[in-house]
Amino acid sequence: ITTPPTANSIPDQLTCSSTPNVGIFDLDVISPLINANTTANTITFHNSLAEAFDNTNPLPNIYANISNPETIFVRVTDNVSGCNSITQFNLVVSTIPVAAVSVSSNTICEGSAVTVTFTGTPNAVINYNINGGTTQTATIGASGTFSFNDSPTIATTYNLTNVKMNDSGGNTICTSPLNDSETVSVVSLPTATISGTANICSGSTATIDFSGTPNATVTYTINSGPNQTINLDGAGLAILVSPALTANTTYALV
């Protein structure tokens, strides 16, 4: 009695393609995974179990799948005895992954946060860096997004450099270099002060001086009344002359 040759079980064979659901597979590379002794055995690939059993219609070495996933049946035949074994595996095609980066705002005030969002192929792995620093890795979720919040204190650029698809073992199926970035500018918090004439004669006017960040809008009140505004000029200054006053009056910076 002759023992049939070994036909190893192998995991799904994965590839990426720009054509949805259609990829190119080199079956000749897969043969030694099924049985390492490719000299003593003949290894053929078939579309159905019946064809593998009958050893008919073998597939070409370079093969484009006809469904996704597609089950392939493999026959290992001993060249001397003619004994054979049959196994099967799947061909799986993934679309070449894509990704892009965006931010919730390109300008924020100092102390504020920005949301950085990466969108792209679900389950793709991205590489990115912040201001050209250490490469960081993240996985785009099943919804097609990955995001995080950051609170930069200086102008900061988020650079997306690469996207790839991995198999279940963490091995890269395909990868695409990227050059996408978003920059967030950080604006310092505006400042303002108020000063002016402290004592006047009844019926006289007072001069109120505002100073601070150039072109800022300053809010103030008179005797705790409704908010009023005044705009600072390019030098960061604004002057307000009161009407003739006959009672103590408080100008307060809001």
Phi and psi in degrees as a GROMACS rama.xvg file:
@    title "Ramachandran Plot"
@    xaxis  label "Phi"
@    yaxis  label "Psi"
@TYPE xy
-98.1283  131.265  THR-2
-75.6434  130.562  THR-3
-62.2429  151.479  PRO-4
-67.2294  157.241  PRO-5
-71.9316  138.843  THR-6
-127.039  95.9882  ALA-7
-68.1765  145.305  ASN-8
-80.2342  135.448  SER-9
-127.607  156.864  ILE-10
-70.7942  172.216  PRO-11
-54.5563  142.171  ASP-12
-98.9024  121.744  GLN-13
-112.311  148.3  LEU-14
-150.343  165.142  THR-15
-111.344  154.088  CYS-16
-152.871  146.513  SER-17
-79.7594  -14.9913  SER-18
-94.4343  118.765  THR-19
-54.667  127.249  PRO-20
70.3305  5.11438  ASN-21
-126.823  124.545  VAL-22
-133.273  169.24  GLY-23
-109.707  128.287  ILE-24
-121.606  137.563  PHE-25
-96.0725  97.9688  ASP-26
-69.6131  -24.1448  LEU-27
-62.7499  -32.3534  ASP-28
-71.773  -28.0832  VAL-29
-78.7512  -25.9566  ILE-30
-51.1272  -50.8274  SER-31
-65.1028  -18.0594  PRO-32
-72.0285  -31.0578  LEU-33
-76.1742  -46.0697  ILE-34
-154.25  121.121  ASN-35
-68.0439  -23.6491  ALA-36
-89.3753  81.307  ASN-37
-83.5333  -1.19123  THR-38
-88.3514  -44.7162  THR-39
-82.7943  -14.1072  ALA-40
-125.968  152.502  ASN-41
-107.105  126.14  THR-42
-112.594  122.799  ILE-43
-126.349  150.908  THR-44
-115.013  142.152  PHE-45
-140.295  157.794  HIS-46
-81.2028  -18.4606  ASN-47
-141.635  160.377  SER-48
-64.4703  -38.1495  LEU-49
-62.4444  -41.9554  ALA-50
-67.1775  -36.8623  GLU-51
-66.5055  -41.3067  ALA-52
-63.9784  -41.9713  PHE-53
-85.7277  -8.00347  ASP-54
57.8898  50.2402  ASN-55
-121.712  157.168  THR-56
50.321  56.1231  ASN-57
-64.4334  146.565  PRO-58
-80.5488  152.286  LEU-59
-68.1602  160.15  PRO-60
-62.7717  -39.448  ASN-61
-99.1221  115  ILE-62
-131.262  135.551  TYR-63
-103.138  123.918  ALA-64
-62.2601  153.763  ASN-65
-110.717  -5.04528  ILE-66
-150.51  166.176  SER-67
-140.224  110.646  ASN-68
-75.7651  163.913  PRO-69
-124.815  130.702  GLU-70
-85.8463  127.937  THR-71
-112.318  135.43  ILE-72
-105.295  135.373  PHE-73
-119.265  130.601  VAL-74
-110.25  127.814  ARG-75
-109.871  116.068  VAL-76
-113.87  126.834  THR-77
-69.9411  124.384  ASP-78
-67.2759  -19.0381  ASN-79
-97.2467  -54.9179  VAL-80
-82.996  -24.9061  SER-81
81.2097  -3.38795  GLY-82
-65.1393  152.567  CYS-83
-144.204  160.297  ASN-84
-133.354  154.759  SER-85
-129.48  137.456  ILE-86
-136.839  179.957  THR-87
-149.481  158.167  GLN-88
-154.632  173.055  PHE-89
-110.249  144.089  ASN-90
-97.8901  127.407  LEU-91
-127.736  131.054  VAL-92
-112.956  128.674  VAL-93
-109.754  144.515  SER-94
-70.4278  140.802  THR-95
-54.5719  125.312  ILE-96
-71.1671  152.445  PRO-97
-129.604  158.582  VAL-98
-160.127  155.107  ALA-99
-148.178  158  ALA-100
-117.994  144.464  VAL-101
-144.802  162.709  SER-102
-129.262  154.003  VAL-103
-68.828  -25.4445  SER-104
-159.189  140.741  SER-105
-87.331  -7.00888  ASN-106
-138.615  128.206  THR-107
-133.33  159.762  ILE-108
-82.4881  150.666  CYS-109
-54.6101  131.887  GLU-110
92.2224  -9.09178  GLY-111
-89.7934  166.627  SER-112
-109.902  156.494  ALA-113
-128.284  144.535  VAL-114
-99.5046  123.509  THR-115
-101.692  125.493  VAL-116
-124.778  131.229  THR-117
-108.466  127.294  PHE-118
-119.139  148.754  THR-119
167.209  -154.91  GLY-120
-65.7516  124.709  THR-121
-54.6954  137.357  PRO-122
72.4458  5.72967  ASN-123
-73.8972  152.206  ALA-124
-103.867  128.522  VAL-125
-110.938  150.871  ILE-126
-114.724  134.234  ASN-127
-147.776  164.213  TYR-128
-140.716  164.759  ASN-129
-115.532  118.414  ILE-130
55.2503  37.7471  ASN-131
72.8724  15.1888  GLY-132
-80.9912  -154.806  GLY-133
-59.8794  137.434  THR-134
-66.0806  130.672  THR-135
-116.209  151.773  GLN-136
-122.66  141.231  THR-137
-149.702  159.335  ALA-138
-110.859  127.086  THR-139
-68.7222  131.745  ILE-140
-71.7282  175.087  GLY-141
-62.1634  -23.3103  ALA-142
-81.7898  -6.00943  SER-143
90.8087  15.8737  GLY-144
-139.033  153.502  THR-145
-141.736  131.771  PHE-146
-143.414  159.177  SER-147
-151.714  159.996  PHE-148
-101.057  143.053  ASN-149
-139.474  151.755  ASP-150
-125.185  75.4844  SER-151
-68.7883  149.452  PRO-152
-106.187  -10.7696  THR-153
-133.656  170.265  ILE-154
-55.5192  128.608  ALA-155
-132.851  134.928  THR-156
-113.723  128.983  THR-157
-102.268  113.864  TYR-158
-106.475  123.896  ASN-159
-96.3214  120.433  LEU-160
-112.82  -21.798  THR-161
-162.686  149.911  ASN-162
-138.008  141.237  VAL-163
-148.131  161.228  LYS-164
-113.113  132.908  MET-165
-112.904  154.158  ASN-166
-84.6292  -177.191  ASP-167
-64.5105  -20.0338  SER-168
-90.846  3.05201  GLY-169
86.0001  5.72247  GLY-170
-82.3451  138.253  ASN-171
-73.7622  126.244  THR-172
-84.9185  -48.5435  ILE-173
-156.067  159.376  CYS-174
-143.34  150.374  THR-175
-134.241  121.038  SER-176
-69.7018  146.268  PRO-177
-131.84  158.637  LEU-178
-142.596  73.76  ASN-179
-126.998  137.494  ASP-180
-151.156  158.776  SER-181
-136.877  136.535  GLU-182
-112.598  136.806  THR-183
-113.858  121.197  VAL-184
-90.4628  143.291  SER-185
-113.413  119.539  VAL-186
-97.1577  128.403  VAL-187
-62.8391  148.032  SER-188
-64.6534  135.421  LEU-189
-70.045  152.609  PRO-190
-123.76  159.397  THR-191
-158.739  147.239  ALA-192
-133.744  161.162  THR-193
-130.897  139.804  ILE-194
-151.785  172.202  SER-195
165.979  -170.406  GLY-196
-67.0514  125.841  THR-197
-87.8254  -33.1993  ALA-198
-133.915  131.54  ASN-199
-136.547  164.778  ILE-200
-81.1878  149.787  CYS-201
-57.1269  132.961  SER-202
91.0567  -3.71839  GLY-203
-92.7495  169.303  SER-204
-101.473  161.35  THR-205
-123.071  149.707  ALA-206
-105.559  124.372  THR-207
-108.856  125.368  ILE-208
-107.008  129.607  ASP-209
-112.562  139.652  PHE-210
-144.55  154.211  SER-211
163.765  -145.586  GLY-212
-67.3265  126.18  THR-213
-51.7382  137.436  PRO-214
68.5973  10.1266  ASN-215
-76.4259  155.628  ALA-216
-101.31  123.804  THR-217
-105.837  135.152  VAL-218
-107.016  134.255  THR-219
-144.45  168.126  TYR-220
-129.944  159.123  THR-221
-118.278  117.731  ILE-222
52.5259  43.2598  ASN-223
61.9225  22.58  SER-224
-78.3611  -163.039  GLY-225
-64.5841  154.611  PRO-226
-62.7529  138.341  ASN-227
-129.26  157.033  GLN-228
-127.111  154.982  THR-229
-145.932  143.022  ILE-230
-98.8518  130.816  ASN-231
-76.5161  147.274  LEU-232
-83.0468  -173.484  ASP-233
-62.014  -19.3014  GLY-234
-93.8043  -0.231033  ALA-235
81.4975  27.5723  GLY-236
-127.511  151.35  LEU-237
-153.759  142.136  ALA-238
-122.852  134.123  ILE-239
-122.331  126.505  LEU-240
-104.071  124.625  VAL-241
-75.2385  162.232  SER-242
-71.3584  174.644  PRO-243
-61.3939  126.784  ALA-244
-107.003  139.417  LEU-245
-121.317  2.7907  THR-246
-146.505  160.308  ALA-247
-56.5225  134.618  ASN-248
-135.329  134.199  THR-249
-111.056  122.48  THR-250
-101.81  119.665  TYR-251
-120.564  135.572  ALA-252
-81.9916  124.42  LEU-253
